[in-house]
């Protein structure tokens, strides 16, 4: 079994040789986002697919357009709450292959002469040139007039408070590089990565950043001896950037994850880090380095608290099944043949034992009173279960 992409492995081992063992967060950053050889940054091999049914993993948009259609319906409701601004800006962060954008924009063109589609501007935030190219192939085919769709490499390219409308992501913060920690003698130690000449090996070192301890302090949880978990400080910084970009509107974060109380519970004593390769999961990040995806479950409590500190307040917290039900899932399904493949694909998104409950939806608002949203009509969670000061 290969240890990974040869040039990427050479770059990582050279950095370890020069600077000593690296925190896992740095290892994951290089494995996924090395400018030349990282998993997401390197163009896929000809004829190969990274995301999709024949790739390493698939997202909701690979299953069925229904999520994009529902988000478009929710955006129209937000547009009315905002007073029909011109432009109404949609910012999608981490847009993958561009399929969710394609489904969203196609739903908005049902009546291309209406006011909403005329005022709509769509911004895709994508750092990978290879993924940008794939998105362009999927999007620039008559979905919008020239200039309606734009690309930016990062949220920092948006002017502060420049967005009136909607910022959303689907399966983004789960792919942020994470610190991994282990509790030793009652204190958190950082899991670092060394190289023994043949394989990558783990070792423990003091925490590499005060942000990790600050994150742990905010959790107000006592973790037992030997406990391992992930700390996603990048998600905190990202949420602050989202909040700064919004003037008036919503942020919708769709991902698999939990409240802090559940995520850092005793049944997850080894953390949630998973790797994906050819539709198979693995808990070993030190094989196929740069050739497999790595993810960890999202701490929605910390995301909510980080947003709240920046004026981005919790509107509601639900799961994908309830979100889609509130936005007319039954109406979407009624138009399909219940014996057909399309119907079965749509049901896959809401199956309670699968994506329907595993995927959560965090909605936050800024610059407006908390709006009444169809996507939050069904509430499987109590709001107090989300915020950190209720998690202990």
C-alpha positions as CSV (number, residue, x, y, z in Angstrom):
1,X,0.0,0.0,0.0
2,X,1.4,3.4,-1.0
3,X,2.2,5.9,1.6
4,X,0.9,8.7,-0.7
5,X,1.6,11.0,-3.6
6,X,5.4,10.8,-3.9
7,X,6.1,14.5,-4.4
8,X,3.7,15.5,-1.6
9,X,5.3,12.9,0.8
10,X,8.7,14.3,-0.2
11,X,7.6,17.9,0.7
12,X,6.1,16.8,4.0
13,X,9.2,14.7,5.1
14,X,11.5,17.5,4.1
15,X,9.6,20.0,6.3
16,X,9.8,17.5,9.2
17,X,13.5,17.0,8.6
18,X,14.1,20.7,8.7
19,X,11.7,21.7,11.6
20,X,10.9,18.5,13.6
21,X,7.6,16.9,14.1
22,X,4.7,18.9,12.7
23,X,1.3,19.4,14.4
24,X,-1.4,17.2,12.7
25,X,-3.2,20.4,11.6
26,X,-0.1,21.2,9.4
27,X,0.0,17.7,8.1
28,X,-3.6,17.8,7.1
29,X,-3.2,21.3,5.5
30,X,-0.4,19.9,3.3
31,X,-2.2,16.7,2.5
32,X,-5.4,18.4,1.4
33,X,-4.2,21.9,0.3
34,X,-0.5,21.8,-0.7
35,X,-0.5,24.3,-3.6
36,X,0.8,21.8,-6.2
37,X,0.2,18.3,-4.8
38,X,-2.6,18.6,-2.2
39,X,-5.7,16.4,-2.6
40,X,-8.1,19.3,-3.5
41,X,-5.5,21.4,-5.3
42,X,-4.1,18.9,-7.8
43,X,-6.2,18.3,-10.9
44,X,-7.7,14.8,-11.0
45,X,-6.2,12.3,-13.4
46,X,-7.8,12.3,-16.9
47,X,-11.1,10.4,-16.7
48,X,-11.1,10.2,-13.0
49,X,-13.6,11.8,-10.6
50,X,-12.7,13.0,-7.1
51,X,-16.3,13.9,-5.9
52,X,-19.3,11.9,-7.1
53,X,-20.6,8.4,-7.4
54,X,-17.4,7.1,-9.0
55,X,-15.1,9.3,-6.9
56,X,-13.8,9.0,-3.3
57,X,-17.0,10.4,-1.8
58,X,-20.3,12.1,-2.8
59,X,-22.3,15.0,-1.6
60,X,-26.0,15.8,-1.5
61,X,-25.7,17.5,-4.9
62,X,-24.4,14.4,-6.4
63,X,-27.5,12.5,-5.2
64,X,-30.3,14.8,-6.4
65,X,-31.0,18.5,-7.2
66,X,-33.5,18.8,-4.4
67,X,-31.2,20.5,-1.9
68,X,-30.3,23.3,-4.4
69,X,-34.0,23.7,-5.2
70,X,-34.9,24.0,-1.5
71,X,-32.1,26.5,-0.9
72,X,-33.4,28.6,-3.8
73,X,-36.8,28.6,-2.3
74,X,-35.4,29.6,1.1
75,X,-33.4,32.4,-0.6
76,X,-36.6,33.8,-2.2
77,X,-38.2,33.9,1.3
78,X,-35.2,35.8,2.6
79,X,-35.3,38.2,-0.3
80,X,-38.8,39.2,0.7
81,X,-37.8,39.6,4.3
82,X,-34.9,41.9,3.2
83,X,-37.3,44.0,1.1
84,X,-36.1,42.7,-2.4
85,X,-32.6,44.3,-2.4
86,X,-30.7,45.0,-5.6
87,X,-28.5,43.1,-5.9
88,X,-29.5,40.1,-3.8
89,X,-26.1,38.4,-3.4
90,X,-25.6,34.6,-2.8
91,X,-22.1,33.5,-1.6
92,X,-21.4,29.8,-1.8
93,X,-18.3,28.8,0.1
94,X,-16.6,25.6,-0.9
95,X,-18.8,24.8,-3.9
96,X,-17.2,21.5,-4.9
97,X,-18.0,20.6,-8.5
98,X,-20.5,23.5,-8.8
99,X,-23.5,21.2,-8.9
100,X,-25.3,22.8,-5.9
101,X,-24.8,26.2,-7.6
102,X,-26.1,24.7,-10.8
103,X,-29.2,23.3,-9.1
104,X,-29.8,26.6,-7.2
105,X,-29.5,28.8,-10.3
106,X,-31.6,26.4,-12.4
107,X,-34.4,26.7,-9.8
108,X,-34.1,30.4,-10.0
109,X,-34.6,30.4,-13.8
110,X,-38.1,28.7,-13.6
111,X,-39.4,32.2,-14.3
112,X,-36.3,34.1,-15.7
113,X,-38.3,37.3,-16.1
114,X,-39.1,37.7,-12.4
115,X,-37.5,40.3,-10.2
116,X,-35.5,37.8,-8.1
117,X,-33.6,36.2,-10.9
118,X,-32.9,39.7,-12.4
119,X,-31.4,40.9,-9.2
120,X,-29.4,37.8,-8.3
121,X,-25.6,37.8,-8.1
122,X,-23.8,34.5,-7.3
123,X,-20.3,34.4,-5.9
124,X,-18.3,31.2,-5.5
125,X,-15.5,31.1,-2.9
126,X,-12.9,28.5,-4.1
127,X,-9.2,28.4,-3.4
128,X,-8.4,25.5,-5.8
129,X,-7.7,26.4,-9.4
130,X,-8.6,22.8,-10.4
131,X,-12.0,23.0,-8.7
132,X,-12.6,26.4,-10.1
133,X,-12.2,25.0,-13.6
134,X,-14.6,22.2,-12.9
135,X,-17.1,24.6,-11.6
136,X,-16.8,26.8,-14.7
137,X,-17.5,23.8,-16.9
138,X,-20.7,23.0,-14.9
139,X,-22.0,26.5,-14.6
140,X,-21.2,28.7,-17.6
141,X,-23.8,27.3,-19.9
142,X,-26.6,29.8,-20.0
143,X,-27.6,29.6,-16.4
144,X,-26.9,33.3,-15.9
145,X,-26.1,36.4,-18.0
146,X,-22.4,37.3,-18.1
147,X,-21.2,38.9,-14.9
148,X,-23.9,37.3,-12.7
149,X,-21.5,34.5,-11.6
150,X,-18.1,35.5,-10.1
151,X,-15.3,33.6,-8.4
152,X,-13.1,34.6,-5.5
153,X,-10.3,32.7,-3.8
154,X,-11.3,33.6,-0.2
155,X,-13.8,35.3,2.0
156,X,-11.2,38.0,2.7
157,X,-11.7,39.1,-0.9
158,X,-15.1,40.3,0.0
159,X,-15.4,43.8,1.4
160,X,-16.6,44.0,5.0
161,X,-20.4,44.1,5.3
162,X,-20.7,43.9,1.5
163,X,-23.3,41.0,1.3
164,X,-27.0,41.6,1.4
165,X,-28.4,38.2,0.9
166,X,-27.3,34.7,1.7
167,X,-23.9,33.0,2.5
168,X,-24.1,29.2,2.6
169,X,-21.9,26.2,2.5
170,X,-22.5,22.4,2.1
171,X,-19.8,20.2,3.6
172,X,-17.1,22.8,4.0
173,X,-15.9,23.1,7.7
174,X,-15.6,19.3,8.0
175,X,-12.7,19.6,5.5
176,X,-10.8,22.3,7.4
177,X,-7.5,21.1,8.8
178,X,-7.9,20.3,12.5
179,X,-5.7,20.1,15.5
180,X,-5.8,16.7,17.2
181,X,-5.2,16.5,20.9
182,X,-4.9,13.8,23.5
183,X,-5.4,14.2,27.3
184,X,-2.3,13.2,29.2
185,X,-2.0,13.6,32.9
186,X,-5.1,15.8,32.9
187,X,-3.7,18.2,30.2
188,X,-4.3,18.5,26.5
189,X,-1.3,17.6,24.4
190,X,-1.0,18.1,20.6
191,X,-0.8,15.0,18.4
192,X,2.1,15.7,16.0
193,X,3.5,13.8,13.0
194,X,7.0,12.6,12.6
195,X,8.7,10.4,10.0
196,X,10.8,7.3,10.9
197,X,12.3,6.9,7.4
198,X,9.6,4.6,6.2
199,X,6.3,5.7,7.7
200,X,4.6,8.7,9.3
201,X,4.3,8.2,13.1
202,X,2.6,10.1,15.9
203,X,4.1,11.8,18.9
204,X,2.8,14.2,21.6
205,X,4.0,17.7,22.1
206,X,2.7,20.8,24.0
207,X,-0.2,22.6,22.3
208,X,1.1,24.4,19.2
209,X,-1.3,27.4,19.4
210,X,-3.0,29.2,22.3
211,X,-6.2,29.1,20.2
212,X,-6.5,25.4,20.9
213,X,-6.5,26.0,24.7
214,X,-8.9,28.9,24.3
215,X,-11.3,26.6,22.3
216,X,-11.1,23.9,25.0
217,X,-11.7,26.5,27.8
218,X,-14.8,27.7,26.0
219,X,-16.2,24.2,25.7
220,X,-16.3,23.9,29.6
221,X,-16.0,20.2,29.3
222,X,-13.8,17.8,31.3
223,X,-12.3,15.3,29.0
224,X,-11.0,12.0,30.5
225,X,-7.5,10.7,30.5
226,X,-6.4,9.3,27.1
227,X,-9.3,11.0,25.3
228,X,-8.4,12.0,21.7
229,X,-10.4,14.5,19.6
230,X,-10.2,17.2,17.0
231,X,-10.2,21.0,17.5
232,X,-11.2,23.0,14.5
233,X,-9.9,26.5,15.2
234,X,-10.1,27.2,11.5
235,X,-13.9,26.9,11.6
236,X,-13.9,29.7,14.3
237,X,-11.9,32.0,12.1
238,X,-14.0,31.1,9.1
239,X,-17.3,31.9,10.9
240,X,-15.9,35.3,12.0
241,X,-15.1,36.0,8.3
242,X,-18.6,35.0,7.3
243,X,-20.1,37.4,9.9
244,X,-17.9,40.3,8.8
245,X,-18.9,39.8,5.1
246,X,-22.6,40.0,5.8
247,X,-24.4,43.3,6.1
248,X,-28.0,42.0,6.2
249,X,-29.0,38.4,5.6
250,X,-28.4,34.8,6.5
251,X,-25.6,32.3,6.8
252,X,-26.6,28.6,6.3
253,X,-24.1,25.9,7.2
254,X,-24.9,22.4,6.1
255,X,-22.6,19.6,7.3
256,X,-22.4,16.5,9.4
257,X,-21.7,17.1,13.0
258,X,-23.1,17.6,16.5
259,X,-23.6,19.9,19.4
260,X,-20.5,20.2,21.5
261,X,-22.1,18.0,24.2
262,X,-22.6,15.2,21.8
263,X,-19.4,15.6,19.8
264,X,-17.1,15.5,22.8
265,X,-19.1,12.8,24.6
266,X,-17.6,9.5,26.0
267,X,-18.7,7.5,22.9
268,X,-16.3,9.5,20.7
269,X,-13.1,9.0,22.8
270,X,-11.0,8.5,19.7
271,X,-12.4,11.5,17.8
272,X,-14.2,11.6,14.5
273,X,-11.4,11.9,11.9
274,X,-12.2,9.8,8.8
275,X,-10.5,9.4,5.4
276,X,-12.3,8.6,2.2
277,X,-10.9,6.8,-0.8
278,X,-13.0,5.2,-3.6
279,X,-16.1,5.2,-1.4
280,X,-14.3,3.5,1.4
281,X,-13.6,4.9,4.8
282,X,-10.4,4.6,6.8
283,X,-9.2,6.0,10.1
284,X,-5.6,6.0,9.0
285,X,-4.5,9.5,7.7
286,X,-1.0,8.2,7.1
287,X,-1.7,6.1,4.0
288,X,-2.5,7.4,0.6
289,X,-1.4,10.9,1.7
290,X,-2.7,13.4,-0.8
291,X,-4.7,10.7,-2.6
292,X,-7.6,10.5,-0.1
293,X,-9.9,13.0,1.5
294,X,-9.8,13.7,5.3
295,X,-12.7,15.1,7.3
296,X,-13.9,15.5,10.9
297,X,-17.3,16.1,12.3
298,X,-18.3,19.7,12.9
299,X,-18.8,21.3,16.4
300,X,-22.0,23.3,15.7
301,X,-22.0,24.8,19.2
302,X,-18.7,26.5,18.7
303,X,-19.7,27.7,15.3
304,X,-22.9,29.2,16.8
305,X,-21.0,30.9,19.6
306,X,-18.3,32.2,17.3
307,X,-20.9,33.7,15.0
308,X,-22.8,35.2,17.9
309,X,-19.7,37.0,19.1
310,X,-19.6,38.8,15.7
311,X,-23.3,39.7,15.5
312,X,-24.3,36.7,13.5
313,X,-27.1,35.3,15.7
314,X,-28.7,31.8,15.7
315,X,-32.0,31.7,13.8
316,X,-32.4,28.0,14.2
317,X,-30.7,24.6,14.2
318,X,-32.2,21.6,12.5
319,X,-31.3,18.6,10.4
320,X,-31.4,18.1,6.6
321,X,-34.5,16.0,6.7
322,X,-36.5,18.6,8.6
323,X,-35.0,21.5,6.6
324,X,-36.1,19.9,3.3
325,X,-39.5,18.9,4.7
326,X,-40.2,22.6,5.7
327,X,-39.3,23.7,2.2
328,X,-41.8,21.5,0.5
329,X,-40.1,18.1,0.2
330,X,-43.5,16.5,-0.3
331,X,-44.3,18.8,-3.2
332,X,-40.9,17.9,-4.8
333,X,-41.5,14.2,-4.3
334,X,-45.1,14.4,-5.6
335,X,-43.8,15.3,-9.1
336,X,-41.7,12.1,-9.2
337,X,-42.5,8.5,-10.1
338,X,-42.4,6.7,-6.7
339,X,-41.0,3.7,-8.4
340,X,-38.3,5.6,-10.3
341,X,-34.6,6.2,-9.7
342,X,-35.1,9.9,-9.2
343,X,-37.5,9.4,-6.3
344,X,-35.1,6.9,-4.6
345,X,-32.2,9.3,-5.0
346,X,-34.2,12.2,-3.4
347,X,-35.3,9.9,-0.5
348,X,-31.6,9.1,0.1
349,X,-31.1,12.8,1.2
350,X,-33.8,12.5,4.0
351,X,-33.5,9.0,5.2
352,X,-33.4,9.2,9.0
353,X,-30.7,6.6,9.4
354,X,-28.5,8.3,6.8
355,X,-28.0,11.8,5.5
356,X,-31.4,13.0,6.8
357,X,-30.4,13.2,10.4
358,X,-26.6,13.0,10.2
359,X,-26.4,16.3,8.3
360,X,-27.3,19.3,10.4
361,X,-28.4,22.8,9.2
362,X,-27.3,25.9,11.2
363,X,-29.0,29.1,10.2
364,X,-27.8,32.5,11.5
365,X,-29.0,36.0,10.8
366,X,-27.3,39.4,10.9
367,X,-28.6,43.0,10.5
368,X,-32.3,41.9,10.6
369,X,-34.7,40.6,13.2
370,X,-34.8,36.8,13.3
371,X,-36.9,35.9,10.3
372,X,-39.6,33.2,10.1
373,X,-38.2,30.6,7.7
374,X,-39.9,27.6,6.1
375,X,-36.6,25.6,6.5
376,X,-37.0,25.9,10.2
377,X,-40.7,25.0,10.4
378,X,-39.8,21.6,11.8
379,X,-37.5,21.8,14.9
380,X,-36.0,18.5,16.1
381,X,-33.6,20.3,18.4
382,X,-34.3,22.7,21.3
383,X,-32.4,25.9,20.7
384,X,-30.7,25.8,24.1
385,X,-29.0,22.5,23.2
386,X,-26.8,24.4,20.7
387,X,-25.0,27.2,22.5
388,X,-21.9,26.5,24.5
389,X,-23.1,27.9,27.8
390,X,-25.7,25.1,27.9
391,X,-23.3,22.4,26.8
392,X,-21.6,21.7,30.1
